[in-house]
Amino acid sequence: MATIFFVAIILLLIGYGVQLQTQLHSMNCQLKKRLDEKTRQPLSIGLINPELNRLAANINNSLKAEEILRLNGIREEKQFKELIADISHDLRTPLTVIKGYQQLMEKSELNEDQRRKLQIAEKHADELEALIEQFFEYSCLLNTEVEPNIERLNLSNLGAECLADSVAFLEESNLSVSFEEGPAVVALVDKEMTIRILNNLIRNCRAHSAGNIRVSIQTEKFAVISFRNPVRTPDEIDVNRLFDRFYTADKARGKTTGLGLSIVRLLAEQMGGSAKATLDANVLEIRVELPLWENFVEVK
């Protein structure tokens, strides 16, 4: 009789263990489904073990709290994007008025000291206008879903053209640029986006370079645009944050917002590429990788 009782207890324990295992498996499957299908379905509660019920309830509470945080983050990001767009638009109006009055003053009779002060004011107004344009461009990229017009493009020729157009612009800051000639690199990109990338890289070099600029466009696994220039304070540059919006290192980045490189990364990613930075001694390299045409041909 005792043996039968003992066997019955063992069978009950085995059955209970199997049921617990089944319910744990069910909870695991529910969590996996939630992750894979990105659903908001809570875990089922009504399990045989009170601790499992409490565990499921705590998991549901944690998932709900995480969902609230995620939705708050999305809402705050949307509000931030709208704020950027509004500010960039509002800044344009007073700047237009300022530049208009400066043009009127240029036509007036000014002595040498007054004209010198006007030129300084015009210089800073131009810098402000460039910053506002970057601000506006960044807000547009954030707020609109841009569909790149992808085409086969000779990246080497385009790079040479942009650099040739920028020679006078760089000479204003006593900088020169050398372009390393090589075999033609053909990429699969949006032409206008690529021009904006090149121009932002050129402006970044003008603002922060401590010496002459070296540019190369070459073929690796991707089409690689490389800008290299010396910097004055390498210890103050965090290459892991250079592409973050509004990242600044006061001495290294001067008075700029850091939006130029953020725009470079956004544009590169929209075309299926990437952007990164490395620092070797006092030489900063910005590398933009874009899809190669030959890779597309091989896949086809």
LINBELMO-V437863 format. One record per run of one state. SS is the DSSP state (helix for helix, strand for strand, loop for the rest). FROM is the first residue (numbers start at 1). LEN is the number of residues. If there is no record, write none. Layout:
# LINBELMO-V437863
ss:SS from:FROM len:LEN
ss:SS from:FROM len:LEN
This chain:
# LINBELMO-V437863
ss:loop from:1 len:1
ss:helix from:2 len:36
ss:loop from:38 len:12
ss:helix from:50 len:57
ss:loop from:107 len:5
ss:helix from:112 len:32
ss:loop from:144 len:6
ss:strand from:150 len:5
ss:helix from:155 len:11
ss:loop from:166 len:1
ss:helix from:167 len:5
ss:loop from:172 len:5
ss:strand from:177 len:4
ss:loop from:181 len:5
ss:strand from:186 len:5
ss:helix from:191 len:18
ss:loop from:209 len:4
ss:strand from:213 len:7
ss:loop from:220 len:3
ss:strand from:223 len:8
ss:loop from:231 len:3
ss:helix from:234 len:3
ss:loop from:237 len:13
ss:helix from:250 len:4
ss:loop from:254 len:5
ss:helix from:259 len:12
ss:loop from:271 len:3
ss:strand from:274 len:7
ss:loop from:281 len:2
ss:strand from:283 len:8
ss:loop from:291 len:1
ss:strand from:292 len:1
ss:helix from:293 len:7
ss:loop from:300 len:1
